[in-house]
Amino acid sequence: MAKLKTVYVCTQCGAESPKWLGKCPSCGEWNSYVEEVVSAKPAAPSPVSASEYGRSKPLRLNEIPVSQEERIDLHDAELNRVLGGGLVPGSMVLIGGEPGIGKSTLVLQTVLRLTDRKVLYVSGEESARQLKMRADRLGKNVNPECFIVCETSLEEIFVHIRNVNPDLVIIDSIQTISTNLVESSPGSIVQVRECAAAILKFAKESHTPVLLIGHINKEGSIAGPKVLEHIVDAVLQFEGDRHYMYRILRSIKNRFGSTAELGIYEMLQNGLREVSNPSELLLTQDHEGLSGVAISAAIEGVRPFLIEVQSLVSTAAYGTPQRSATGFDLRRMNMLLAVLEKRVGFKLAQKDVFLNIAGGLKVNDPAMDLGVISAILSSNMDMAIDKSIAMTGEVGLSGEIRPVTRIEQRVLEAAKLGFTRILIPAGNLKGFDTKRLKIEIIPVKKVEEAFRQLFG
């Protein structure tokens, strides 16, 4: 029997140490070392032999052919956009998200549409019967060349890959896969790292794309060692609130495209529906006469959409006023309240302020500032904002309204949805041709000017 030894591995960067350390010397993270049991016997050969898929040879830089990378169309406009135009052959993509958010549903409904590709779906969590029931529920365009196998051994998975010879491999999930080369439990740092490295070698040598599904930890990052995110070519985060029907697919890392892209889905009974125009869904049908509602033109990634900002301001029932924000940074809201009190003269220190971004979205765009303070003031004075007005702008500490990026996209989105007026920072007018637009542009320099336009 091989002698066993124990090492301590950092869960963030994968650094090893013979003893436990409070702070990792490599990445500086505290309390990140966990104990792992490793075998002292010499490492066996990799489960993927290089001779099976051909060896690579060094080439001079000028000998390497340069051509546009061919991409696989996944028949999903949102997923294609986030990936940068489709799936690149030989790439390894990691899709992470909370349990139950819809990762497996997204991947399964995607492979069912790929009727022209042979797909091997490796499930380490669900049985073949469960996957069949889910596929029947999703229903349409069932791929006759979709093969399902329930396996957690890496060596067995490569046997199935050789037998099926698929065009696309799905691993659900990477935390359940283990290899005999490492004597530790599935999901441990060493197992995840070794399995991911072997699968990457297979993907690059066989030119077969691989989709990995992974879980996230309580901090919101991909579970397992941080080195896993360095191994893969793209990391996609699937996020959203399970109490709402919207899901956002966000690109954290992408070697073949932009990380600014964003995909939005709506969770329905028969799967996920692509949302091509999220602005229409994020706006309440009719809020005429309601105070505390403002429409703000935001940018998430490179996509513009209009978001409804809701606010409620009431007299504090207790000594300490409450401050609550859903979908918006609470510290930034407190800063905006201080600007309103100091620069504009509205006394909100003894009032409860509640803020909500409609639709369950979390927005970090600074251009939401003007919409936030307008909604707060509308609720405080109990005066409704005209439903034909949209707004965008960042509020500075002096009460000035600062320019924002991609102003033309924001204005065009508001015009497309039927708004007749939009408040924008005066600094954004430089070089901006407003004559061809069918919407009235109202430039504002200070918060007081904006309030005068909104409330008279």
C-alpha positions in Angstrom: 0.0 0.0 0.0 1.3 3.4 -1.0 2.3 5.7 1.9 0.0 8.7 2.3 1.0 12.2 3.2 -0.9 15.3 4.1 -0.4 18.8 2.6 -2.3 22.0 3.1 -3.7 23.7 -0.1 -4.9 27.3 -0.5 -8.5 27.3 -1.8 -8.0 30.6 -3.6 -4.7 30.2 -5.5 -3.9 26.4 -5.1 -0.5 27.1 -3.3 0.7 24.1 -1.2 2.3 24.1 2.2 3.5 21.2 4.5 1.8 22.9 7.5 -1.3 25.0 8.1 -0.8 28.8 7.6 -3.2 31.5 8.7 -2.3 33.7 5.7 -1.4 32.5 2.3 2.0 33.9 1.2 1.1 33.7 -2.5 -2.3 35.5 -2.7 -2.5 37.0 0.8 -5.9 35.4 1.6 -6.6 34.6 5.3 -7.9 31.2 6.6 -7.9 29.7 3.1 -5.7 26.6 3.7 -7.5 23.2 3.8 -6.0 19.8 4.5 -5.6 17.4 1.5 -4.4 13.8 1.5 -2.0 13.0 -1.4 -0.3 9.8 -2.4 3.5 9.5 -2.1 3.7 7.1 -5.0 5.0 8.4 -8.4 2.4 9.9 -10.6 0.9 7.6 -13.2 0.7 8.7 -16.8 -2.1 11.2 -17.7 -5.4 9.6 -18.8 -5.1 11.4 -22.1 -2.2 10.3 -24.2 -0.8 12.9 -26.6 -0.2 10.2 -29.3 -3.9 9.6 -29.5 -4.6 13.1 -30.8 -1.3 14.0 -32.4 1.7 15.8 -31.0 2.3 19.5 -31.5 5.5 20.9 -33.0 7.1 24.3 -32.6 6.4 26.8 -35.4 8.0 30.1 -36.3 5.8 33.1 -35.6 5.6 33.9 -39.3 4.7 30.3 -40.2 1.5 30.4 -38.0 -1.5 30.9 -40.3 -3.7 33.8 -39.3 -7.4 33.4 -40.0 -10.7 34.3 -38.4 -11.5 31.7 -35.7 -14.4 29.5 -36.8 -17.2 29.4 -34.2 -19.9 27.0 -33.5 -23.4 28.6 -33.6 -25.3 27.5 -30.5 -28.6 28.7 -31.8 -29.0 31.0 -28.8 -28.5 34.7 -29.5 -27.8 35.7 -25.9 -25.2 32.9 -25.3 -23.6 33.5 -28.6 -23.2 37.2 -27.8 -21.7 36.6 -24.3 -19.2 34.1 -25.8 -18.2 36.6 -28.5 -20.0 35.2 -31.5 -20.2 31.5 -30.7 -18.3 28.6 -29.3 -14.6 28.3 -30.4 -13.5 24.8 -31.3 -11.0 23.5 -28.7 -12.0 26.0 -26.1 -13.0 25.2 -22.5 -15.8 27.3 -21.0 -16.8 27.3 -17.3 -20.4 28.2 -16.4 -20.8 29.0 -12.7 -23.8 29.9 -10.6 -25.8 29.2 -7.4 -27.5 25.8 -7.0 -31.0 25.8 -8.6 -30.4 29.0 -10.6 -30.7 27.2 -14.0 -27.2 26.3 -15.2 -28.1 22.7 -16.2 -31.3 23.9 -17.8 -29.4 26.5 -19.9 -26.8 24.0 -21.1 -29.3 21.2 -21.8 -31.7 23.3 -23.8 -28.7 24.6 -25.8 -27.4 21.1 -26.7 -31.0 20.0 -27.6 -31.1 22.7 -30.3 -27.7 21.6 -31.8 -29.3 19.1 -34.2 -26.3 19.2 -36.5 -23.7 18.3 -33.8 -22.9 15.1 -31.9 -23.0 15.9 -28.1 -21.8 13.9 -25.1 -23.5 15.1 -21.9 -21.6 13.7 -18.8 -23.7 14.0 -15.7 -22.2 13.5 -12.3 -25.1 14.8 -10.3 -28.3 13.7 -12.0 -29.4 10.3 -13.3 -30.2 9.7 -17.0 -33.9 9.4 -16.1 -33.9 12.9 -14.5 -32.2 14.4 -17.6 -34.7 12.7 -19.9 -37.6 14.1 -17.8 -36.0 17.6 -18.0 -35.4 17.3 -21.8 -39.1 16.3 -22.3 -40.2 19.3 -20.3 -37.9 21.6 -22.5 -39.4 19.9 -25.4 -38.5 21.4 -28.8 -35.9 20.5 -31.4 -34.6 17.4 -29.7 -31.1 16.5 -30.9 -31.0 12.9 -32.1 -27.2 12.9 -31.6 -27.2 13.9 -27.9 -25.7 11.1 -25.8 -26.1 11.0 -22.0 -23.8 9.2 -19.6 -23.8 9.3 -15.8 -20.1 9.0 -14.7 -17.8 10.6 -12.2 -14.5 8.8 -13.0 -12.3 10.8 -15.3 -10.7 7.7 -16.8 -14.1 6.3 -17.7 -15.2 9.6 -19.2 -12.3 9.5 -21.6 -13.3 6.0 -22.6 -16.8 7.2 -23.5 -15.4 10.2 -25.4 -13.2 7.8 -27.5 -16.2 5.6 -28.2 -18.7 8.4 -29.1 -16.2 10.8 -30.7 -18.4 13.9 -30.0 -18.3 17.4 -31.4 -19.1 18.9 -28.0 -18.6 17.6 -24.4 -20.6 18.8 -21.4 -19.3 18.1 -17.9 -22.0 18.6 -15.2 -20.4 19.4 -12.8 -16.6 19.6 -12.5 -16.8 19.3 -8.7 -18.2 15.7 -9.0 -15.4 14.4 -11.3 -12.4 12.5 -9.8 -9.3 10.8 -11.1 -7.5 7.7 -9.8 -4.2 9.6 -9.9 -5.1 11.6 -6.8 -6.2 9.9 -3.6 -8.6 12.5 -2.3 -12.4 12.9 -2.4 -14.2 14.4 -5.4 -14.6 18.2 -5.2 -11.4 18.7 -3.3 -8.9 21.3 -4.6 -6.4 18.8 -5.9 -9.1 16.7 -7.7 -10.7 19.7 -9.4 -7.3 21.0 -10.5 -6.1 17.7 -11.9 -9.3 16.9 -13.7 -9.6 20.3 -15.2 -6.0 20.1 -16.5 -6.6 16.7 -18.1 -9.8 17.9 -19.7 -8.1 21.0 -21.0 -5.3 18.9 -22.6 -8.0 16.7 -24.3 -9.8 19.8 -25.6 -6.7 21.5 -27.1 -5.3 18.3 -28.7 -8.6 17.0 -30.1 -10.0 20.5 -31.0 -13.2 19.5 -29.2 -15.0 22.3 -27.2 -15.8 21.5 -23.6 -18.5 23.1 -21.4 -17.9 22.7 -17.7 -20.6 23.5 -15.1 -19.4 24.6 -11.7 -20.9 25.7 -8.4 -20.1 29.0 -6.6 -19.3 29.4 -2.9 -21.0 31.7 -0.4 -18.7 34.6 -1.4 -20.1 34.4 -5.0 -16.9 33.1 -6.7 -16.4 29.8 -8.5 -15.9 26.9 -6.0 -12.6 25.2 -6.1 -9.1 26.6 -6.6 -8.6 30.0 -8.2 -6.3 28.2 -10.7 -9.4 26.6 -12.3 -10.4 30.0 -13.6 -6.9 30.5 -15.1 -7.1 27.0 -16.8 -10.3 27.6 -18.8 -10.7 30.0 -21.8 -13.9 31.6 -20.7 -15.7 32.0 -17.3 -19.5 32.8 -17.5 -21.4 33.6 -14.4 -25.2 32.8 -14.4 -26.9 34.9 -11.7 -30.2 36.1 -10.6 -32.7 36.0 -7.7 -34.7 32.8 -7.5 -37.7 34.8 -6.4 -37.7 36.7 -9.7 -38.0 35.3 -13.2 -35.0 37.1 -14.8 -31.5 35.5 -15.1 -28.3 37.3 -16.2 -25.4 35.6 -18.0 -22.3 37.6 -17.4 -18.8 37.1 -18.9 -16.0 37.3 -16.2 -13.2 36.1 -18.5 -13.1 35.5 -22.2 -10.0 34.9 -24.3 -12.0 35.0 -27.5 -14.3 38.0 -27.0 -15.3 40.9 -24.8 -16.1 40.6 -21.1 -18.5 43.6 -21.4 -21.3 41.5 -23.0 -24.4 40.5 -21.1 -27.2 37.9 -21.8 -30.6 38.2 -20.2 -33.1 35.2 -19.9 -36.6 34.8 -18.5 -37.2 31.6 -16.5 -40.4 30.0 -17.7 -42.1 26.6 -17.0 -40.7 25.1 -20.2 -37.1 26.5 -19.8 -35.3 29.7 -20.3 -36.4 32.3 -22.9 -34.0 34.7 -24.4 -34.9 38.4 -23.7 -33.9 40.4 -26.8 -35.4 43.7 -25.5 -35.1 43.8 -21.7 -36.3 47.4 -21.4 -39.9 46.5 -22.2 -40.0 43.9 -19.5 -38.3 46.0 -16.8 -40.8 48.9 -17.0 -44.1 48.7 -15.3 -46.9 49.0 -17.9 -48.5 52.1 -16.3 -47.1 54.2 -13.4 -48.9 57.4 -14.3 -49.8 59.4 -11.2 -47.5 57.3 -8.9 -44.9 59.2 -6.9 -41.5 57.7 -6.2 -41.0 56.2 -9.7 -38.3 57.4 -12.1 -37.1 55.8 -15.4 -33.3 55.7 -15.8 -31.3 54.8 -18.9 -28.5 52.4 -17.8 -25.8 50.4 -19.5 -24.9 46.9 -18.4 -21.9 45.6 -20.3 -22.5 47.1 -23.7 -26.3 46.8 -23.7 -28.5 49.8 -22.9 -31.8 49.4 -21.2 -34.3 51.5 -19.3 -34.8 50.6 -15.7 -37.6 51.6 -13.3 -36.3 53.0 -10.0 -38.8 52.9 -7.1 -38.4 54.8 -3.9 -40.4 55.3 -0.7 -39.7 58.1 1.8 -41.6 58.3 5.1 -41.2 59.8 8.5 -39.1 57.6 10.8 -41.3 55.7 13.2 -38.3 55.2 15.6 -35.4 57.3 16.6 -32.9 56.0 14.0 -34.1 56.4 10.4 -33.8 53.3 8.2 -31.9 53.1 4.9 -32.6 50.2 2.6 -31.6 49.5 -1.0 -32.4 46.5 -3.2 -30.4 46.1 -6.4 -28.4 49.3 -5.7 -25.3 50.1 -3.6 -26.5 51.2 -0.2 -23.3 53.3 0.5 -23.8 55.2 -2.8 -27.5 55.8 -1.9 -26.3 57.3 1.5 -23.9 59.5 -0.4 -26.6 60.8 -2.7 -28.9 61.5 0.3 -26.0 63.6 1.8 -25.7 65.5 -1.5 -29.5 66.2 -1.5 -29.3 67.5 2.1 -26.1 69.6 1.8 -26.3 71.0 -1.7 -30.0 71.1 -2.5 -31.4 71.7 1.0 -33.8 68.8 1.4 -34.0 67.6 5.0 -34.0 63.8 4.9 -32.0 63.0 8.0 -35.1 62.1 10.1 -36.9 60.1 7.3 -36.8 56.4 6.3 -35.6 55.9 2.7 -36.3 52.7 0.8 -35.0 52.1 -2.7 -35.7 49.3 -5.2 -34.6 48.5 -8.7 -37.6 46.9 -10.4 -37.2 43.4 -11.9 -34.7 42.1 -9.3 -31.7 43.4 -11.1 -28.5 44.6 -9.5 -27.1 47.7 -11.2 -23.7 49.3 -10.7 -23.9 52.0 -13.4 -23.1 55.5 -12.0 -25.5 57.0 -14.5 -28.4 55.7 -12.3 -27.6 58.5 -9.8 -30.0 61.0 -11.4 -32.8 58.5 -11.5 -32.3 57.5 -7.8 -32.3 61.1 -6.4 -35.3 62.0 -8.6 -37.3 59.0 -7.4 -36.4 59.8 -3.7 -37.4 63.4 -4.1 -40.6 62.5 -6.0 -41.6 60.2 -3.0 -40.6 62.9 -0.5 -42.8 65.6 -2.1 -45.4 63.1 -3.2 -45.3 64.4 -6.7 -45.3 62.1 -9.7 -42.7 62.4 -12.5 -44.1 62.7 -16.0 -44.1 59.1 -17.5 -42.7 60.4 -20.8 -39.4 61.5 -19.2 -36.3 59.4 -18.9 -33.0 60.5 -17.4 -29.4 59.5 -17.1 -26.5 61.1 -15.3 -23.9 60.7 -12.6 -24.2 63.0 -9.5 -21.0 64.5 -8.0 -20.4 65.5 -4.4 -20.9 69.2 -5.3 -24.3 68.5 -6.7 -23.1 68.7 -10.3 -24.3 66.2 -13.0 -21.3 64.6 -14.6 -21.1 63.2 -18.1 -21.7 59.4 -18.7 -20.4 56.9 -21.3 -22.3 55.7 -24.4 -24.8 58.6 -24.2 -26.0 58.0 -27.8 -27.0 54.4 -27.1 -28.9 55.4 -24.0 -30.8 58.2 -25.8 -31.7 55.9 -28.8 -33.0 53.2 -26.4 -35.3 55.8 -24.7 -36.5 57.1 -28.1 -37.2 53.5 -29.3 -39.5 52.9 -26.3 -41.6 56.0 -26.9 -40.2 58.5 -24.4 -40.5 62.1 -25.6 -37.9 63.8 -23.3 -34.7 62.7 -21.7 -32.5 64.5 -19.2 -28.8 64.1 -19.9 -25.6 65.8 -18.5 -24.8 69.0 -20.3 -21.2 67.8 -20.7 -22.4 65.0 -23.0 -23.6 67.4 -25.7 -20.1 68.0 -27.1 -19.9 66.2 -30.5 -23.4 64.7 -30.1 -25.7 65.3 -33.1 -29.2 65.7 -31.7 -31.0 66.9 -34.8 -31.8 63.5 -36.2 -33.3 62.2 -33.0 -37.0 62.0 -32.4 -36.7 62.8 -28.7 -36.2 66.1 -26.9 -32.8 66.4 -25.3 -32.8 68.4 -22.0 -29.2 69.2 -20.9 -28.7 69.8 -17.2 -25.6 70.9 -15.2 -26.8 70.7 -11.6 -29.2 68.8 -9.5 -31.3 71.9 -9.0 -31.8 72.3 -12.8 -32.9 68.7 -13.1 -35.5 69.1 -10.3 -36.8 72.3 -11.9 -37.4 70.4 -15.2 -39.1 67.5 -13.4 -41.2 69.3 -10.9 -41.4 72.9 -12.1 
